[in-house]
Amino acid sequence: MIQRELTIKLPESAEALNEVLKFLLKYGLISKKEALAVEHEEKANRPGKKSRWALTAEEMSKENFLDDGLGEELRNYIHEFREGFSIKESFDSKAG
């Protein structure tokens, strides 16, 4: 019997990966154990979700906003905003 192998790059999207694994399971190309192992390995290798502040900093860095001498001024504005931000009422008091 001729055995063929195919190596594929797994999709980064969790939804797309789930669909690929369903397809492979449906046609008996992998076992349920192998599918679970792939899913587990992909979750372990995924980087953690970045905070909005980290994403903002990356975007500003890509656009070179921080290289024009405005970096310190921007940092002060962001710091001032973060320190002054507060929620006046708790969400629980409006729910009742």
Summary of the structure (lengths in Angstrom):
residues: 96
radius of gyration: 23.5
end to end distance: 69.4
largest distance: 72.1
contacts: 155
relative contact order: 0.06
helix: 62%
strand: 0%
